[in-house]
């Protein structure tokens, strides 16, 4: 059977010409700034510190007149005015949904959404999943944690925005999951890219078939950097017989999911037009960096259509590299990018900037001897002459000293730093409550 669907879910925004987008963003920004100034004690104080009023922000470039907003400030705000903080800009009675971050890098933060915020969130999130190939005829099982985390229930709603049938499975009970996929005719899965690895042997043991026989055709993944490695992606697609799409990039504090690859190119497309303004800054100096091909900088986001907790100049701490700015073959006009790593995880080793995502890519190439999980332990502030890296080895790895040497050599060859490698059993490295390995441990 063939289906006739439009190429873009939300063409008015996804294919908007740059000039029209600039005008629309400037108008929306002025409205948002007026609203925030009148409704948010947190931001009235920021305007006062900058010595300006809302009339000073008339265009996107004027945002530089305001100080940045940081995650630490949001935590302090909610400690000062629980539970939502004094950056809440609407009547608490208008809050329709509440999420909570994991708190893996500090005290958790409550994220509040009004009904209008939810509509914008799912509108943008739906664009992302549609860009990755999800359509109304699909049946997709959603395998992210529904407990408090925005990636659970809100991404479920983002999936539904495409018209697809969504099964809310969550995490755990993998034996039931593989049977449900088979019995319910599920042909798409949403989760983290490492999760299919967990399912592989379960499929073989429980159903007596190979993973590619289960019937999955589309994988919608996010939350981990693994899919940026072509070798990892190719192996995943070969084992499962499905297309593995990097379909879920976002920053929960400002917008749950606003980027995905498309069906034409394997580059993340910025799809947040109409909901937020994206800018780049130098992660160390804070100076603005123009969004152009080859540029690299920290993503700073500004809400332009948000009621509950709008954020101005929010430092996401994610470092992006712009891979394209012209229209894509798919018709979308947003810039394209890859995620380099977290600015707060960037390590200075003998004059070289090392990101944990780079280490992850090297280790992925060494599978199955290692699981791909690791942790860097820091016992003092930078700069560093080398790094202590703990790596999870596959349970069947025999010659541990030789494997440790192989890992160290690969890191030296690919990233040009000296690693002191320690091997531990699979599963030994601590995870956050969302199941992610803690990549950097600071013991000072």
Order of alpha helices (4+ residues) and beta strands (2+ residues): alpha-alpha-alpha-alpha-beta-beta-alpha-beta-alpha-beta-alpha-beta-alpha-beta-alpha-beta-beta-beta-beta-beta-beta-beta-beta-beta-beta-alpha-beta-beta-alpha-beta-beta
